[in-house]
């Protein structure tokens, strides 16, 4: 670090410290001099995120959140007898058999017609059993459990970016478990079957369609708009919650994220592990 090891100007040998591990300079192992922080660097290769990029990133989160809101809207509409079972089943079945066509066009093997038929068959066969699955549990407890399951679903879903907690299996399992719990509160097993087809469409089929669209911003915007319409007719409290959530996630948090970038400080120095 410093050039000379000793100086003899006063006739006394003085040891000058250097950052060398294999020499003894007569000081403690954790000793440093005023040259130690000269190699300090901050925010190396920092790429600032613009407000537009921040909104685009948050749109993926709100797109999947909108699917949860659409599912909840269908549940409340079915529970209140506002929409027809036949209409819901036909729309879900149409989406079931549209995905194999899209997969063929995009040369993807995400799902086949056989898979769609299996989903429908299993849902219809199990609907009488699922109808009585949670009869001994109160509705409030079911709603609390489903809230936690949907939160876990949103935390673990694959947003097209690699991160630690992303797990397609966990996100799908938690969302379908919440759907089954809610479906068991409906009046008949035909209602259960209709809601299960919607659940599989929203949480198993839609992620494939969204991925095939390359996470299109247009698709995300349309789904947010559709989910708000569904919430408006389904439940006023959910509608208010949806509006607040979309404003918070799509505008407020991206704005704060961009503004807080100036406070970001990553430090690099001689204490870092060497990289070969």
MODELLER restraints for C-alpha pairs under 7 A, 6 or more apart:
rsr = mdl.restraints
at = mdl.atoms
rsr.add(forms.Gaussian(group=physical.xy_distance, feature=features.Distance(at['CA:1:A'], at['CA:18:A']), mean=5.14, stdev=0.5))
rsr.add(forms.Gaussian(group=physical.xy_distance, feature=features.Distance(at['CA:1:A'], at['CA:19:A']), mean=5.91, stdev=0.5))
rsr.add(forms.Gaussian(group=physical.xy_distance, feature=features.Distance(at['CA:2:A'], at['CA:18:A']), mean=6.12, stdev=0.5))
rsr.add(forms.Gaussian(group=physical.xy_distance, feature=features.Distance(at['CA:5:A'], at['CA:15:A']), mean=5.90, stdev=0.5))
rsr.add(forms.Gaussian(group=physical.xy_distance, feature=features.Distance(at['CA:5:A'], at['CA:16:A']), mean=5.14, stdev=0.5))
rsr.add(forms.Gaussian(group=physical.xy_distance, feature=features.Distance(at['CA:6:A'], at['CA:13:A']), mean=6.01, stdev=0.5))
rsr.add(forms.Gaussian(group=physical.xy_distance, feature=features.Distance(at['CA:6:A'], at['CA:14:A']), mean=5.33, stdev=0.5))
rsr.add(forms.Gaussian(group=physical.xy_distance, feature=features.Distance(at['CA:6:A'], at['CA:15:A']), mean=5.07, stdev=0.5))
rsr.add(forms.Gaussian(group=physical.xy_distance, feature=features.Distance(at['CA:6:A'], at['CA:16:A']), mean=6.00, stdev=0.5))
rsr.add(forms.Gaussian(group=physical.xy_distance, feature=features.Distance(at['CA:7:A'], at['CA:13:A']), mean=5.89, stdev=0.5))
rsr.add(forms.Gaussian(group=physical.xy_distance, feature=features.Distance(at['CA:7:A'], at['CA:14:A']), mean=5.77, stdev=0.5))
rsr.add(forms.Gaussian(group=physical.xy_distance, feature=features.Distance(at['CA:15:A'], at['CA:25:A']), mean=6.28, stdev=0.5))
rsr.add(forms.Gaussian(group=physical.xy_distance, feature=features.Distance(at['CA:17:A'], at['CA:25:A']), mean=6.11, stdev=0.5))
rsr.add(forms.Gaussian(group=physical.xy_distance, feature=features.Distance(at['CA:39:A'], at['CA:269:A']), mean=5.50, stdev=0.5))
rsr.add(forms.Gaussian(group=physical.xy_distance, feature=features.Distance(at['CA:39:A'], at['CA:270:A']), mean=6.55, stdev=0.5))
rsr.add(forms.Gaussian(group=physical.xy_distance, feature=features.Distance(at['CA:40:A'], at['CA:267:A']), mean=6.86, stdev=0.5))
rsr.add(forms.Gaussian(group=physical.xy_distance, feature=features.Distance(at['CA:40:A'], at['CA:268:A']), mean=5.73, stdev=0.5))
rsr.add(forms.Gaussian(group=physical.xy_distance, feature=features.Distance(at['CA:40:A'], at['CA:269:A']), mean=4.53, stdev=0.5))
rsr.add(forms.Gaussian(group=physical.xy_distance, feature=features.Distance(at['CA:41:A'], at['CA:267:A']), mean=5.73, stdev=0.5))
rsr.add(forms.Gaussian(group=physical.xy_distance, feature=features.Distance(at['CA:41:A'], at['CA:268:A']), mean=5.00, stdev=0.5))
rsr.add(forms.Gaussian(group=physical.xy_distance, feature=features.Distance(at['CA:41:A'], at['CA:269:A']), mean=6.18, stdev=0.5))
rsr.add(forms.Gaussian(group=physical.xy_distance, feature=features.Distance(at['CA:42:A'], at['CA:265:A']), mean=6.21, stdev=0.5))
rsr.add(forms.Gaussian(group=physical.xy_distance, feature=features.Distance(at['CA:42:A'], at['CA:266:A']), mean=5.37, stdev=0.5))
rsr.add(forms.Gaussian(group=physical.xy_distance, feature=features.Distance(at['CA:42:A'], at['CA:267:A']), mean=4.45, stdev=0.5))
rsr.add(forms.Gaussian(group=physical.xy_distance, feature=features.Distance(at['CA:42:A'], at['CA:268:A']), mean=6.01, stdev=0.5))
rsr.add(forms.Gaussian(group=physical.xy_distance, feature=features.Distance(at['CA:43:A'], at['CA:265:A']), mean=5.87, stdev=0.5))
rsr.add(forms.Gaussian(group=physical.xy_distance, feature=features.Distance(at['CA:43:A'], at['CA:266:A']), mean=4.97, stdev=0.5))
rsr.add(forms.Gaussian(group=physical.xy_distance, feature=features.Distance(at['CA:43:A'], at['CA:267:A']), mean=6.47, stdev=0.5))
rsr.add(forms.Gaussian(group=physical.xy_distance, feature=features.Distance(at['CA:49:A'], at['CA:258:A']), mean=6.49, stdev=0.5))
rsr.add(forms.Gaussian(group=physical.xy_distance, feature=features.Distance(at['CA:50:A'], at['CA:258:A']), mean=6.56, stdev=0.5))
rsr.add(forms.Gaussian(group=physical.xy_distance, feature=features.Distance(at['CA:51:A'], at['CA:254:A']), mean=6.55, stdev=0.5))
rsr.add(forms.Gaussian(group=physical.xy_distance, feature=features.Distance(at['CA:51:A'], at['CA:255:A']), mean=6.41, stdev=0.5))
rsr.add(forms.Gaussian(group=physical.xy_distance, feature=features.Distance(at['CA:51:A'], at['CA:258:A']), mean=6.12, stdev=0.5))
rsr.add(forms.Gaussian(group=physical.xy_distance, feature=features.Distance(at['CA:54:A'], at['CA:254:A']), mean=5.22, stdev=0.5))
rsr.add(forms.Gaussian(group=physical.xy_distance, feature=features.Distance(at['CA:55:A'], at['CA:250:A']), mean=5.74, stdev=0.5))
rsr.add(forms.Gaussian(group=physical.xy_distance, feature=features.Distance(at['CA:55:A'], at['CA:251:A']), mean=6.93, stdev=0.5))
rsr.add(forms.Gaussian(group=physical.xy_distance, feature=features.Distance(at['CA:55:A'], at['CA:254:A']), mean=5.83, stdev=0.5))
rsr.add(forms.Gaussian(group=physical.xy_distance, feature=features.Distance(at['CA:58:A'], at['CA:249:A']), mean=6.41, stdev=0.5))
rsr.add(forms.Gaussian(group=physical.xy_distance, feature=features.Distance(at['CA:58:A'], at['CA:250:A']), mean=5.86, stdev=0.5))
rsr.add(forms.Gaussian(group=physical.xy_distance, feature=features.Distance(at['CA:59:A'], at['CA:220:A']), mean=6.54, stdev=0.5))
rsr.add(forms.Gaussian(group=physical.xy_distance, feature=features.Distance(at['CA:59:A'], at['CA:250:A']), mean=6.46, stdev=0.5))
rsr.add(forms.Gaussian(group=physical.xy_distance, feature=features.Distance(at['CA:60:A'], at['CA:159:A']), mean=6.45, stdev=0.5))
rsr.add(forms.Gaussian(group=physical.xy_distance, feature=features.Distance(at['CA:60:A'], at['CA:220:A']), mean=6.94, stdev=0.5))
rsr.add(forms.Gaussian(group=physical.xy_distance, feature=features.Distance(at['CA:62:A'], at['CA:246:A']), mean=6.60, stdev=0.5))
rsr.add(forms.Gaussian(group=physical.xy_distance, feature=features.Distance(at['CA:62:A'], at['CA:249:A']), mean=6.99, stdev=0.5))
rsr.add(forms.Gaussian(group=physical.xy_distance, feature=features.Distance(at['CA:63:A'], at['CA:220:A']), mean=4.95, stdev=0.5))
rsr.add(forms.Gaussian(group=physical.xy_distance, feature=features.Distance(at['CA:63:A'], at['CA:223:A']), mean=6.47, stdev=0.5))
rsr.add(forms.Gaussian(group=physical.xy_distance, feature=features.Distance(at['CA:63:A'], at['CA:224:A']), mean=6.37, stdev=0.5))
rsr.add(forms.Gaussian(group=physical.xy_distance, feature=features.Distance(at['CA:66:A'], at['CA:223:A']), mean=6.29, stdev=0.5))
rsr.add(forms.Gaussian(group=physical.xy_distance, feature=features.Distance(at['CA:66:A'], at['CA:224:A']), mean=5.44, stdev=0.5))
rsr.add(forms.Gaussian(group=physical.xy_distance, feature=features.Distance(at['CA:66:A'], at['CA:227:A']), mean=5.52, stdev=0.5))
rsr.add(forms.Gaussian(group=physical.xy_distance, feature=features.Distance(at['CA:67:A'], at['CA:202:A']), mean=5.88, stdev=0.5))
rsr.add(forms.Gaussian(group=physical.xy_distance, feature=features.Distance(at['CA:69:A'], at['CA:227:A']), mean=6.00, stdev=0.5))
rsr.add(forms.Gaussian(group=physical.xy_distance, feature=features.Distance(at['CA:69:A'], at['CA:231:A']), mean=7.00, stdev=0.5))
rsr.add(forms.Gaussian(group=physical.xy_distance, feature=features.Distance(at['CA:70:A'], at['CA:227:A']), mean=5.08, stdev=0.5))
rsr.add(forms.Gaussian(group=physical.xy_distance, feature=features.Distance(at['CA:70:A'], at['CA:230:A']), mean=6.30, stdev=0.5))
rsr.add(forms.Gaussian(group=physical.xy_distance, feature=features.Distance(at['CA:71:A'], at['CA:198:A']), mean=6.76, stdev=0.5))
rsr.add(forms.Gaussian(group=physical.xy_distance, feature=features.Distance(at['CA:71:A'], at['CA:199:A']), mean=6.59, stdev=0.5))
rsr.add(forms.Gaussian(group=physical.xy_distance, feature=features.Distance(at['CA:73:A'], at['CA:230:A']), mean=5.70, stdev=0.5))
rsr.add(forms.Gaussian(group=physical.xy_distance, feature=features.Distance(at['CA:73:A'], at['CA:231:A']), mean=5.51, stdev=0.5))
rsr.add(forms.Gaussian(group=physical.xy_distance, feature=features.Distance(at['CA:73:A'], at['CA:234:A']), mean=5.19, stdev=0.5))
rsr.add(forms.Gaussian(group=physical.xy_distance, feature=features.Distance(at['CA:75:A'], at['CA:195:A']), mean=6.72, stdev=0.5))
rsr.add(forms.Gaussian(group=physical.xy_distance, feature=features.Distance(at['CA:76:A'], at['CA:234:A']), mean=5.82, stdev=0.5))
rsr.add(forms.Gaussian(group=physical.xy_distance, feature=features.Distance(at['CA:77:A'], at['CA:83:A']), mean=5.97, stdev=0.5))
rsr.add(forms.Gaussian(group=physical.xy_distance, feature=features.Distance(at['CA:77:A'], at['CA:234:A']), mean=5.58, stdev=0.5))
rsr.add(forms.Gaussian(group=physical.xy_distance, feature=features.Distance(at['CA:79:A'], at['CA:186:A']), mean=5.91, stdev=0.5))
rsr.add(forms.Gaussian(group=physical.xy_distance, feature=features.Distance(at['CA:85:A'], at['CA:191:A']), mean=6.57, stdev=0.5))
rsr.add(forms.Gaussian(group=physical.xy_distance, feature=features.Distance(at['CA:85:A'], at['CA:194:A']), mean=6.20, stdev=0.5))
rsr.add(forms.Gaussian(group=physical.xy_distance, feature=features.Distance(at['CA:88:A'], at['CA:194:A']), mean=6.31, stdev=0.5))
rsr.add(forms.Gaussian(group=physical.xy_distance, feature=features.Distance(at['CA:89:A'], at['CA:194:A']), mean=5.40, stdev=0.5))
rsr.add(forms.Gaussian(group=physical.xy_distance, feature=features.Distance(at['CA:89:A'], at['CA:197:A']), mean=6.76, stdev=0.5))
rsr.add(forms.Gaussian(group=physical.xy_distance, feature=features.Distance(at['CA:92:A'], at['CA:197:A']), mean=5.95, stdev=0.5))
rsr.add(forms.Gaussian(group=physical.xy_distance, feature=features.Distance(at['CA:92:A'], at['CA:198:A']), mean=5.86, stdev=0.5))
rsr.add(forms.Gaussian(group=physical.xy_distance, feature=features.Distance(at['CA:92:A'], at['CA:201:A']), mean=6.27, stdev=0.5))
rsr.add(forms.Gaussian(group=physical.xy_distance, feature=features.Distance(at['CA:96:A'], at['CA:116:A']), mean=5.66, stdev=0.5))
rsr.add(forms.Gaussian(group=physical.xy_distance, feature=features.Distance(at['CA:96:A'], at['CA:201:A']), mean=6.92, stdev=0.5))
rsr.add(forms.Gaussian(group=physical.xy_distance, feature=features.Distance(at['CA:97:A'], at['CA:113:A']), mean=6.25, stdev=0.5))
rsr.add(forms.Gaussian(group=physical.xy_distance, feature=features.Distance(at['CA:97:A'], at['CA:116:A']), mean=6.67, stdev=0.5))
rsr.add(forms.Gaussian(group=physical.xy_distance, feature=features.Distance(at['CA:99:A'], at['CA:209:A']), mean=6.77, stdev=0.5))
rsr.add(forms.Gaussian(group=physical.xy_distance, feature=features.Distance(at['CA:100:A'], at['CA:111:A']), mean=5.83, stdev=0.5))
rsr.add(forms.Gaussian(group=physical.xy_distance, feature=features.Distance(at['CA:100:A'], at['CA:112:A']), mean=5.02, stdev=0.5))
rsr.add(forms.Gaussian(group=physical.xy_distance, feature=features.Distance(at['CA:100:A'], at['CA:113:A']), mean=5.95, stdev=0.5))
rsr.add(forms.Gaussian(group=physical.xy_distance, feature=features.Distance(at['CA:103:A'], at['CA:109:A']), mean=6.01, stdev=0.5))
rsr.add(forms.Gaussian(group=physical.xy_distance, feature=features.Distance(at['CA:103:A'], at['CA:110:A']), mean=6.41, stdev=0.5))
rsr.add(forms.Gaussian(group=physical.xy_distance, feature=features.Distance(at['CA:110:A'], at['CA:208:A']), mean=6.71, stdev=0.5))
rsr.add(forms.Gaussian(group=physical.xy_distance, feature=features.Distance(at['CA:120:A'], at['CA:197:A']), mean=6.97, stdev=0.5))
rsr.add(forms.Gaussian(group=physical.xy_distance, feature=features.Distance(at['CA:123:A'], at['CA:193:A']), mean=5.92, stdev=0.5))
rsr.add(forms.Gaussian(group=physical.xy_distance, feature=features.Distance(at['CA:123:A'], at['CA:196:A']), mean=6.44, stdev=0.5))
rsr.add(forms.Gaussian(group=physical.xy_distance, feature=features.Distance(at['CA:124:A'], at['CA:193:A']), mean=5.51, stdev=0.5))
rsr.add(forms.Gaussian(group=physical.xy_distance, feature=features.Distance(at['CA:127:A'], at['CA:189:A']), mean=5.24, stdev=0.5))
rsr.add(forms.Gaussian(group=physical.xy_distance, feature=features.Distance(at['CA:127:A'], at['CA:192:A']), mean=5.65, stdev=0.5))
rsr.add(forms.Gaussian(group=physical.xy_distance, feature=features.Distance(at['CA:127:A'], at['CA:193:A']), mean=5.45, stdev=0.5))
rsr.add(forms.Gaussian(group=physical.xy_distance, feature=features.Distance(at['CA:128:A'], at['CA:189:A']), mean=5.04, stdev=0.5))
rsr.add(forms.Gaussian(group=physical.xy_distance, feature=features.Distance(at['CA:130:A'], at['CA:180:A']), mean=6.87, stdev=0.5))
rsr.add(forms.Gaussian(group=physical.xy_distance, feature=features.Distance(at['CA:130:A'], at['CA:184:A']), mean=5.82, stdev=0.5))
rsr.add(forms.Gaussian(group=physical.xy_distance, feature=features.Distance(at['CA:131:A'], at['CA:183:A']), mean=6.89, stdev=0.5))
rsr.add(forms.Gaussian(group=physical.xy_distance, feature=features.Distance(at['CA:131:A'], at['CA:184:A']), mean=4.38, stdev=0.5))
rsr.add(forms.Gaussian(group=physical.xy_distance, feature=features.Distance(at['CA:131:A'], at['CA:188:A']), mean=6.97, stdev=0.5))
rsr.add(forms.Gaussian(group=physical.xy_distance, feature=features.Distance(at['CA:131:A'], at['CA:189:A']), mean=5.70, stdev=0.5))
rsr.add(forms.Gaussian(group=physical.xy_distance, feature=features.Distance(at['CA:131:A'], at['CA:192:A']), mean=6.48, stdev=0.5))
rsr.add(forms.Gaussian(group=physical.xy_distance, feature=features.Distance(at['CA:132:A'], at['CA:184:A']), mean=6.20, stdev=0.5))
rsr.add(forms.Gaussian(group=physical.xy_distance, feature=features.Distance(at['CA:133:A'], at['CA:184:A']), mean=6.24, stdev=0.5))
rsr.add(forms.Gaussian(group=physical.xy_distance, feature=features.Distance(at['CA:134:A'], at['CA:181:A']), mean=6.91, stdev=0.5))
rsr.add(forms.Gaussian(group=physical.xy_distance, feature=features.Distance(at['CA:134:A'], at['CA:184:A']), mean=6.21, stdev=0.5))
rsr.add(forms.Gaussian(group=physical.xy_distance, feature=features.Distance(at['CA:142:A'], at['CA:181:A']), mean=6.48, stdev=0.5))
rsr.add(forms.Gaussian(group=physical.xy_distance, feature=features.Distance(at['CA:146:A'], at['CA:178:A']), mean=4.76, stdev=0.5))
rsr.add(forms.Gaussian(group=physical.xy_distance, feature=features.Distance(at['CA:149:A'], at['CA:174:A']), mean=5.31, stdev=0.5))
rsr.add(forms.Gaussian(group=physical.xy_distance, feature=features.Distance(at['CA:149:A'], at['CA:175:A']), mean=6.43, stdev=0.5))
rsr.add(forms.Gaussian(group=physical.xy_distance, feature=features.Distance(at['CA:149:A'], at['CA:178:A']), mean=5.98, stdev=0.5))
rsr.add(forms.Gaussian(group=physical.xy_distance, feature=features.Distance(at['CA:150:A'], at['CA:174:A']), mean=6.74, stdev=0.5))
rsr.add(forms.Gaussian(group=physical.xy_distance, feature=features.Distance(at['CA:150:A'], at['CA:175:A']), mean=5.82, stdev=0.5))
rsr.add(forms.Gaussian(group=physical.xy_distance, feature=features.Distance(at['CA:150:A'], at['CA:178:A']), mean=6.88, stdev=0.5))
rsr.add(forms.Gaussian(group=physical.xy_distance, feature=features.Distance(at['CA:152:A'], at['CA:171:A']), mean=6.95, stdev=0.5))
rsr.add(forms.Gaussian(group=physical.xy_distance, feature=features.Distance(at['CA:152:A'], at['CA:174:A']), mean=6.90, stdev=0.5))
rsr.add(forms.Gaussian(group=physical.xy_distance, feature=features.Distance(at['CA:153:A'], at['CA:170:A']), mean=6.99, stdev=0.5))
rsr.add(forms.Gaussian(group=physical.xy_distance, feature=features.Distance(at['CA:153:A'], at['CA:171:A']), mean=4.20, stdev=0.5))
rsr.add(forms.Gaussian(group=physical.xy_distance, feature=features.Distance(at['CA:153:A'], at['CA:172:A']), mean=6.99, stdev=0.5))
rsr.add(forms.Gaussian(group=physical.xy_distance, feature=features.Distance(at['CA:153:A'], at['CA:174:A']), mean=5.67, stdev=0.5))
rsr.add(forms.Gaussian(group=physical.xy_distance, feature=features.Distance(at['CA:153:A'], at['CA:175:A']), mean=5.80, stdev=0.5))
rsr.add(forms.Gaussian(group=physical.xy_distance, feature=features.Distance(at['CA:154:A'], at['CA:171:A']), mean=6.96, stdev=0.5))
rsr.add(forms.Gaussian(group=physical.xy_distance, feature=features.Distance(at['CA:156:A'], at['CA:165:A']), mean=5.49, stdev=0.5))
rsr.add(forms.Gaussian(group=physical.xy_distance, feature=features.Distance(at['CA:156:A'], at['CA:166:A']), mean=4.54, stdev=0.5))
rsr.add(forms.Gaussian(group=physical.xy_distance, feature=features.Distance(at['CA:156:A'], at['CA:167:A']), mean=5.35, stdev=0.5))
rsr.add(forms.Gaussian(group=physical.xy_distance, feature=features.Distance(at['CA:156:A'], at['CA:170:A']), mean=6.53, stdev=0.5))
rsr.add(forms.Gaussian(group=physical.xy_distance, feature=features.Distance(at['CA:156:A'], at['CA:171:A']), mean=5.34, stdev=0.5))
rsr.add(forms.Gaussian(group=physical.xy_distance, feature=features.Distance(at['CA:157:A'], at['CA:166:A']), mean=5.54, stdev=0.5))
rsr.add(forms.Gaussian(group=physical.xy_distance, feature=features.Distance(at['CA:157:A'], at['CA:167:A']), mean=5.95, stdev=0.5))
rsr.add(forms.Gaussian(group=physical.xy_distance, feature=features.Distance(at['CA:157:A'], at['CA:168:A']), mean=5.81, stdev=0.5))
rsr.add(forms.Gaussian(group=physical.xy_distance, feature=features.Distance(at['CA:157:A'], at['CA:171:A']), mean=5.03, stdev=0.5))
rsr.add(forms.Gaussian(group=physical.xy_distance, feature=features.Distance(at['CA:158:A'], at['CA:166:A']), mean=5.30, stdev=0.5))
rsr.add(forms.Gaussian(group=physical.xy_distance, feature=features.Distance(at['CA:158:A'], at['CA:167:A']), mean=6.34, stdev=0.5))
rsr.add(forms.Gaussian(group=physical.xy_distance, feature=features.Distance(at['CA:158:A'], at['CA:168:A']), mean=6.07, stdev=0.5))
rsr.add(forms.Gaussian(group=physical.xy_distance, feature=features.Distance(at['CA:172:A'], at['CA:203:A']), mean=6.26, stdev=0.5))
rsr.add(forms.Gaussian(group=physical.xy_distance, feature=features.Distance(at['CA:172:A'], at['CA:204:A']), mean=6.66, stdev=0.5))
rsr.add(forms.Gaussian(group=physical.xy_distance, feature=features.Distance(at['CA:175:A'], at['CA:203:A']), mean=6.73, stdev=0.5))
rsr.add(forms.Gaussian(group=physical.xy_distance, feature=features.Distance(at['CA:176:A'], at['CA:199:A']), mean=6.61, stdev=0.5))
rsr.add(forms.Gaussian(group=physical.xy_distance, feature=features.Distance(at['CA:179:A'], at['CA:196:A']), mean=6.83, stdev=0.5))
rsr.add(forms.Gaussian(group=physical.xy_distance, feature=features.Distance(at['CA:179:A'], at['CA:199:A']), mean=6.22, stdev=0.5))
rsr.add(forms.Gaussian(group=physical.xy_distance, feature=features.Distance(at['CA:183:A'], at['CA:192:A']), mean=4.97, stdev=0.5))
rsr.add(forms.Gaussian(group=physical.xy_distance, feature=features.Distance(at['CA:183:A'], at['CA:195:A']), mean=6.25, stdev=0.5))
rsr.add(forms.Gaussian(group=physical.xy_distance, feature=features.Distance(at['CA:184:A'], at['CA:192:A']), mean=6.65, stdev=0.5))
rsr.add(forms.Gaussian(group=physical.xy_distance, feature=features.Distance(at['CA:186:A'], at['CA:192:A']), mean=6.38, stdev=0.5))
rsr.add(forms.Gaussian(group=physical.xy_distance, feature=features.Distance(at['CA:228:A'], at['CA:239:A']), mean=6.51, stdev=0.5))
rsr.add(forms.Gaussian(group=physical.xy_distance, feature=features.Distance(at['CA:228:A'], at['CA:242:A']), mean=6.86, stdev=0.5))
rsr.add(forms.Gaussian(group=physical.xy_distance, feature=features.Distance(at['CA:231:A'], at['CA:238:A']), mean=6.11, stdev=0.5))
rsr.add(forms.Gaussian(group=physical.xy_distance, feature=features.Distance(at['CA:231:A'], at['CA:239:A']), mean=4.75, stdev=0.5))
rsr.add(forms.Gaussian(group=physical.xy_distance, feature=features.Distance(at['CA:232:A'], at['CA:239:A']), mean=5.30, stdev=0.5))
